[in-house]
Amino acid sequence: TQIQTALAVFDTQFATNVFWTRTDQPPGATFGAGIPVSNQRDQAAFSSSLSKMTATGGTAGINFNTNYLFLPGKRGTRFVLDPATGLPILVPFGPMAQYTPNLELTLKQPLLKGAGTDFNRAPIVIARLLSDQSLWTFKESVLSLVRSVEEAYWNLHAAHVALRSVEEVLPLAQEAVRITQVNVEEGALIQADLGQVQNQFVEFRQQRVQALSAVLDRETILRNLLGLPPSDGRRIVPSADPQRVPIVIDWPATVRAALQHRPEVARQRLAVRVRELELLVAKNGLKPQLDVEGLWRINGLANELDEAIGALNDNQFTDWQLGVTLTVPLGFRQASAQVHAANLQLDKDRALLQQTVHATTHRLNDIVRDLDALYQQYLDAQQRH
């Protein structure tokens, strides 16, 4: 949606309007009392245009306009201004209708401020970068979910191992109680020895209850992450065993892969690129506003609309205009402040990127060290077993 919003500035704009006007003023309102010139007329104006902004910052347009003028009244004479002397003269007149259509081609192109494809496409590129940032945020959420599911799986696996270990010891502890009781009855052992073995058996049963509760708790956590109900009459029992060989890690390749694919690093790298484009836009504000404007107009005139359109198509009467407009804010205070703020934001995000990369490498180092330590603990446990 942000990309579509940024692209909207390049959409072609269509505009049209039509107005009707009736003018009815007292005689003499134009030249004063005593000069009875009729001031009744009907007017209509129709305009329709297409305009579009270009990638270079210019605006091109095509406009079609039609003006209609109708002067009612009886045939007679009327006072009008003589173009040569500027004095009113008496001329014959009657009802008159007049159409004056024209077709205009316009172009306005900035040369300094607001010019260039890099500046005008910067909002679109920024919107795409923000969209990519959202995608990396989504990837981070997915990776977090997968990591949580994997951790919950192995926690459940560990809980099952602990439960099986206790369940394997319980029959042995129960057998030890039976043998001790027989020896007590035969006088080979005393009652205190039996109590000690029984207490140990009770402790193992308590450990089994705790281990079973841990299995159920961790199964509930895994069910929650997988979107399953708390209970559906089935048990989740891990089928895969953990890897029992040392993991060989290529440190340089691991760091490169992490800096390329870790969401927080990629997202911050995109943030730096966004700040660079914002600085480019801000620096454009330090330029004066220098615009070139051009207009080409084809005119038509007749008492009937079709005749006026025909005269327009003949392309005999044309106007043109070419001009330059320069606007310079003395001091450039606002633009300078925006450039300074953009520079500070860019420096901040670059520092954050460096810190993110630094923290990522340390995090990887911690993971590798933990893996080595866990594998050594596993070897020690195997020897103890």
C-alpha positions as CSV (number, residue, x, y, z in Angstrom):
1,T,0.0,0.0,0.0
2,Q,2.9,2.4,0.7
3,I,4.3,1.7,-2.7
4,Q,1.0,2.3,-4.4
5,T,0.6,5.6,-2.5
6,A,4.1,6.7,-3.6
7,L,3.3,5.8,-7.2
8,A,0.0,7.8,-7.1
9,V,1.8,11.1,-7.7
10,F,2.5,9.9,-11.3
11,D,-1.1,9.1,-12.0
12,T,-2.7,11.0,-14.8
13,Q,-5.2,13.6,-13.5
14,F,-8.4,14.3,-15.3
15,A,-10.4,17.5,-14.5
16,T,-13.4,19.0,-16.1
17,N,-15.9,21.8,-15.2
18,V,-18.6,23.8,-16.8
19,F,-20.2,27.1,-15.6
20,W,-23.2,29.1,-16.7
21,T,-23.5,32.8,-16.0
22,R,-26.3,35.3,-16.6
23,T,-25.5,39.0,-16.4
24,D,-28.3,41.5,-16.2
25,Q,-27.2,45.0,-15.1
26,P,-29.1,48.3,-15.4
27,P,-28.4,50.4,-18.5
28,G,-25.6,52.8,-18.0
29,A,-23.8,50.5,-15.5
30,T,-20.8,50.3,-17.9
31,F,-20.3,53.9,-18.9
32,G,-22.5,55.7,-16.4
33,A,-25.9,57.2,-16.5
34,G,-27.0,58.8,-19.7
35,I,-25.2,56.2,-21.9
36,P,-27.8,53.4,-22.2
37,V,-25.6,50.5,-23.2
38,S,-27.3,47.1,-22.7
39,N,-25.6,45.0,-20.0
40,Q,-27.5,41.7,-20.5
41,R,-25.5,38.6,-21.6
42,D,-25.4,34.9,-21.1
43,Q,-22.1,33.1,-20.8
44,A,-20.9,29.6,-20.4
45,A,-17.4,28.1,-19.9
46,F,-16.4,24.5,-20.4
47,S,-12.9,23.2,-19.6
48,S,-11.5,19.7,-19.6
49,S,-7.8,18.7,-19.0
50,L,-5.4,15.8,-18.6
51,S,-2.2,16.4,-16.7
52,K,0.6,14.0,-15.6
53,M,3.8,14.3,-13.6
54,T,6.9,12.9,-15.3
55,A,9.8,11.1,-13.7
56,T,12.0,14.2,-14.1
57,G,9.7,16.3,-12.0
58,G,7.9,18.1,-14.8
59,T,4.2,18.4,-15.5
60,A,2.7,17.9,-18.9
61,G,-0.9,18.8,-19.7
62,I,-3.4,19.1,-22.4
63,N,-6.5,21.4,-22.0
64,F,-9.6,21.9,-24.0
65,N,-11.6,25.1,-23.3
66,T,-14.8,26.5,-24.8
67,N,-16.3,29.9,-23.9
68,Y,-19.8,30.8,-25.0
69,L,-21.2,34.3,-25.1
70,F,-24.8,35.3,-26.0
71,L,-25.9,39.0,-26.2
72,P,-29.7,39.2,-26.3
73,G,-31.7,42.2,-27.4
74,K,-33.5,43.7,-30.4
75,R,-31.7,44.9,-33.4
76,G,-30.6,48.5,-33.2
77,T,-27.6,50.5,-32.3
78,R,-25.4,50.5,-29.2
79,F,-22.4,52.3,-27.8
80,V,-19.1,50.5,-27.7
81,L,-15.6,51.7,-27.1
82,D,-13.6,52.7,-30.2
83,P,-10.2,50.8,-30.0
84,A,-8.4,53.8,-31.7
85,T,-9.7,56.7,-29.6
86,G,-11.1,54.9,-26.5
87,L,-14.3,56.9,-26.8
88,P,-17.8,55.4,-27.0
89,I,-19.2,55.1,-30.6
90,L,-22.6,54.1,-31.8
91,V,-22.7,50.8,-33.8
92,P,-25.5,48.6,-35.0
93,F,-26.2,45.5,-33.0
94,G,-28.6,42.6,-32.6
95,P,-28.8,39.2,-30.9
96,M,-25.3,37.6,-31.1
97,A,-23.9,34.2,-30.1
98,Q,-20.2,33.5,-30.1
99,Y,-18.1,30.4,-29.4
100,T,-14.3,30.6,-28.7
101,P,-12.8,27.2,-28.3
102,N,-9.1,26.6,-27.8
103,L,-6.7,23.7,-27.3
104,E,-3.7,24.2,-25.0
105,L,-0.5,22.1,-24.6
106,T,1.4,23.0,-21.5
107,L,4.7,21.8,-20.0
108,K,6.4,22.9,-16.8
109,Q,9.9,21.5,-16.0
110,P,12.0,22.3,-12.9
111,L,15.7,22.6,-13.6
112,L,17.1,22.7,-10.1
113,K,14.8,22.1,-7.1
114,G,12.5,19.2,-7.7
115,A,14.3,18.1,-10.9
116,G,15.8,14.7,-11.6
117,T,14.7,11.0,-11.6
118,D,16.6,10.2,-8.4
119,F,14.8,12.8,-6.4
120,N,11.3,12.1,-7.8
121,R,11.6,8.4,-7.5
122,A,13.1,8.5,-4.0
123,P,9.6,8.2,-2.3
124,I,8.9,5.1,-4.3
125,V,12.2,3.5,-3.5
126,I,11.8,4.4,0.2
127,A,8.3,2.8,0.2
128,R,9.8,-0.4,-1.3
129,L,12.6,-0.4,1.3
130,L,10.0,0.0,4.0
131,S,8.0,-2.9,2.5
132,D,11.2,-5.0,2.5
133,Q,11.7,-4.0,6.2
134,S,8.2,-5.3,6.9
135,L,9.0,-8.5,5.1
136,W,12.1,-9.0,7.2
137,T,10.1,-8.3,10.3
138,F,7.7,-11.0,9.2
139,K,10.6,-13.4,8.6
140,E,11.9,-12.6,12.0
141,S,8.6,-13.6,13.5
142,V,8.5,-16.8,11.5
143,L,12.1,-17.7,12.5
144,S,11.2,-16.9,16.2
145,L,8.2,-19.3,16.0
146,V,10.3,-22.0,14.4
147,R,13.0,-21.6,17.0
148,S,10.4,-21.7,19.8
149,V,8.9,-24.9,18.3
150,E,12.3,-26.5,18.0
151,E,13.2,-25.6,21.6
152,A,9.9,-26.8,22.9
153,Y,10.4,-30.1,21.0
154,W,13.8,-30.8,22.5
155,N,12.6,-29.7,26.0
156,L,9.8,-32.2,25.6
157,H,12.4,-34.8,24.5
158,A,14.5,-34.1,27.6
159,A,11.5,-34.4,29.8
160,H,10.7,-37.8,28.3
161,V,14.3,-38.9,28.8
162,A,14.1,-37.8,32.5
163,L,10.8,-39.6,32.9
164,R,12.1,-42.8,31.4
165,S,15.2,-42.6,33.6
166,V,13.1,-42.5,36.7
167,E,10.8,-45.2,35.5
168,E,13.8,-47.5,34.8
169,V,15.0,-46.9,38.4
170,L,11.7,-47.5,40.1
171,P,11.5,-51.3,39.6
172,L,15.1,-51.6,40.9
173,A,14.2,-49.5,43.9
174,Q,11.1,-51.6,44.5
175,E,13.2,-54.8,44.2
176,A,15.7,-53.3,46.7
177,V,12.9,-52.7,49.2
178,R,11.7,-56.3,48.8
179,I,15.2,-57.7,49.3
180,T,15.9,-55.5,52.3
181,Q,12.6,-56.5,53.9
182,V,13.5,-60.2,53.4
183,N,16.9,-59.6,55.0
184,V,15.3,-57.8,57.9
185,E,12.9,-60.7,58.5
186,E,15.8,-63.1,58.5
187,G,17.8,-60.8,60.8
188,A,20.5,-59.9,58.4
189,L,19.6,-56.2,58.4
190,I,17.9,-54.0,60.9
191,Q,14.7,-52.0,60.5
192,A,16.6,-48.8,59.9
193,D,18.1,-50.2,56.8
194,L,14.6,-51.0,55.5
195,G,13.4,-47.5,56.3
196,Q,16.3,-45.9,54.4
197,V,15.5,-48.0,51.3
198,Q,11.8,-47.3,51.5
199,N,12.5,-43.6,51.8
200,Q,14.6,-43.8,48.7
201,F,11.9,-45.6,46.9
202,V,9.3,-42.9,47.9
203,E,11.7,-40.2,46.6
204,F,12.0,-42.0,43.3
205,R,8.1,-42.1,43.1
206,Q,8.0,-38.4,43.8
207,Q,10.6,-37.8,41.2
208,R,8.4,-39.7,38.7
209,V,5.4,-37.6,39.5
210,Q,7.5,-34.4,39.0
211,A,9.0,-35.8,35.8
212,L,5.5,-36.7,34.5
213,S,4.2,-33.2,35.3
214,A,7.2,-31.7,33.5
215,V,6.4,-33.8,30.4
216,L,2.7,-32.6,30.5
217,D,3.7,-29.0,30.9
218,R,6.2,-29.0,28.0
219,E,3.8,-30.9,25.8
220,T,1.2,-28.2,26.5
221,I,3.8,-25.5,25.5
222,L,4.5,-27.3,22.3
223,R,0.8,-27.8,21.6
224,N,0.2,-24.1,22.1
225,L,3.0,-23.2,19.6
226,L,1.6,-25.6,17.0
227,G,-1.9,-24.3,17.4
228,L,-3.3,-27.5,18.9
229,P,-5.8,-27.8,21.7
230,P,-4.5,-28.4,25.2
231,S,-5.7,-32.0,25.1
232,D,-7.2,-34.1,22.4
233,G,-6.8,-37.7,23.8
234,R,-3.4,-38.1,22.2
235,R,0.1,-37.7,23.5
236,I,3.0,-36.1,21.7
237,V,6.2,-38.2,21.9
238,P,9.3,-37.0,20.2
239,S,10.6,-39.5,17.7
240,A,13.9,-37.9,16.6
241,D,17.0,-38.1,18.8
242,P,19.5,-35.3,19.2
243,Q,22.7,-35.3,17.3
244,R,25.5,-37.1,19.1
245,V,28.5,-36.0,17.1
246,P,30.5,-32.7,17.4
247,I,29.3,-29.9,15.1
248,V,32.1,-28.5,12.8
249,I,31.4,-24.8,12.2
250,D,33.1,-22.7,9.5
251,W,33.4,-19.5,11.4
252,P,33.9,-17.0,8.5
253,A,31.2,-18.6,6.4
254,T,28.8,-18.6,9.4
255,V,29.5,-14.9,10.1
256,R,28.9,-14.0,6.4
257,A,25.6,-16.0,6.3
258,A,24.4,-14.4,9.6
259,L,25.2,-10.8,8.4
260,Q,23.3,-11.6,5.1
261,H,20.3,-13.4,6.4
262,R,19.7,-12.3,10.0
263,P,16.5,-10.2,10.0
264,E,17.7,-7.5,12.4
265,V,20.9,-6.9,10.3
266,A,19.1,-6.8,7.0
267,R,16.4,-4.6,8.4
268,Q,18.9,-2.1,9.8
269,R,20.8,-2.1,6.5
270,L,17.6,-1.2,4.7
271,A,17.1,1.6,7.3
272,V,20.4,3.1,6.4
273,R,19.5,3.1,2.8
274,V,16.2,4.8,3.6
275,R,18.1,7.5,5.5
276,E,20.5,8.0,2.5
277,L,17.5,8.6,0.3
278,E,15.9,11.0,2.8
279,L,19.2,12.9,2.9
280,L,19.2,13.1,-1.0
281,V,15.6,14.6,-0.8
282,A,16.6,17.0,1.9
283,K,19.7,18.2,-0.1
284,N,17.4,18.9,-3.1
285,G,15.7,21.6,-0.9
286,L,18.9,23.6,-0.9
287,K,18.6,24.4,-4.6
288,P,16.7,27.4,-5.9
289,Q,13.3,26.8,-7.6
290,L,14.1,27.4,-11.3
291,D,11.2,26.3,-13.7
292,V,10.8,26.5,-17.4
293,E,7.2,26.8,-18.6
294,G,5.9,26.6,-22.1
295,L,2.4,26.9,-23.6
296,W,1.0,26.3,-27.1
297,R,-2.6,27.3,-27.8
298,I,-4.8,26.8,-30.9
299,N,-7.8,29.2,-31.1
300,G,-11.1,29.0,-32.9
301,L,-14.0,31.5,-33.2
302,A,-17.4,31.3,-34.8
303,N,-21.1,31.9,-34.1
304,E,-21.8,28.2,-34.1
305,L,-20.0,25.6,-32.1
306,D,-19.3,23.2,-35.1
307,E,-17.9,26.1,-37.1
308,A,-15.8,27.2,-34.1
309,I,-14.4,23.6,-33.8
310,G,-13.7,23.6,-37.5
311,A,-11.8,26.8,-37.3
312,L,-9.8,25.3,-34.4
313,N,-9.0,22.2,-36.5
314,D,-7.6,24.5,-39.2
315,N,-4.8,25.5,-36.9
316,Q,-4.6,29.0,-38.3
317,F,-4.6,31.0,-35.1
318,T,-2.1,30.0,-32.5
319,D,-0.5,31.5,-29.4
320,W,2.6,30.4,-27.6
321,Q,4.3,31.4,-24.4
322,L,7.7,30.5,-23.0
323,G,9.0,31.7,-19.6
324,V,11.3,31.0,-16.8
325,T,10.5,31.4,-13.1
326,L,13.1,31.7,-10.3
327,T,12.3,31.5,-6.6
328,V,15.1,31.7,-4.0
329,P,14.5,31.6,-0.3
330,L,17.2,33.9,1.2
331,G,19.1,32.0,3.9
332,F,17.7,28.4,3.2
333,R,17.1,28.0,7.0
334,Q,14.4,25.4,6.7
335,A,16.3,23.4,4.0
336,S,19.5,23.6,6.0
337,A,17.8,22.4,9.1
338,Q,16.3,19.4,7.2
339,V,19.6,18.5,5.8
340,H,21.3,18.6,9.2
341,A,18.5,16.5,10.7
342,A,18.8,14.0,7.8
343,N,22.6,13.8,8.3
344,L,22.1,13.1,12.0
345,Q,19.5,10.4,11.4
346,L,21.9,8.8,8.8
347,D,24.8,8.8,11.3
348,K,22.6,7.3,13.9
349,D,21.3,4.4,11.8
350,R,24.9,3.7,10.5
351,A,26.0,3.5,14.1
352,L,23.1,1.2,14.9
353,L,24.0,-1.0,11.9
354,Q,27.6,-1.3,13.2
355,Q,26.3,-2.1,16.7
356,T,23.9,-4.7,15.3
357,V,26.7,-6.4,13.3
358,H,29.0,-6.3,16.4
359,A,26.3,-7.8,18.6
360,T,25.5,-10.5,16.0
361,T,29.1,-11.7,15.9
362,H,29.3,-11.9,19.7
363,R,26.0,-13.8,19.8
364,L,27.3,-16.3,17.2
365,N,30.5,-16.7,19.3
366,D,28.3,-17.4,22.4
367,I,26.3,-20.0,20.5
368,V,29.4,-21.8,19.2
369,R,31.0,-21.8,22.7
370,D,27.7,-23.1,24.2
371,L,27.6,-25.9,21.7
372,D,31.2,-27.0,22.5
373,A,30.4,-26.9,26.2
374,L,27.2,-28.9,25.8
375,Y,29.0,-31.5,23.8
376,Q,31.7,-31.8,26.4
377,Q,29.1,-32.2,29.1
378,Y,27.4,-35.0,27.0
379,L,30.8,-36.8,26.7
380,D,31.3,-36.6,30.5
381,A,27.8,-37.8,31.1
382,Q,28.4,-40.8,28.8
383,Q,31.5,-41.7,30.8
384,R,29.7,-41.4,34.1
385,H,26.8,-43.6,32.8
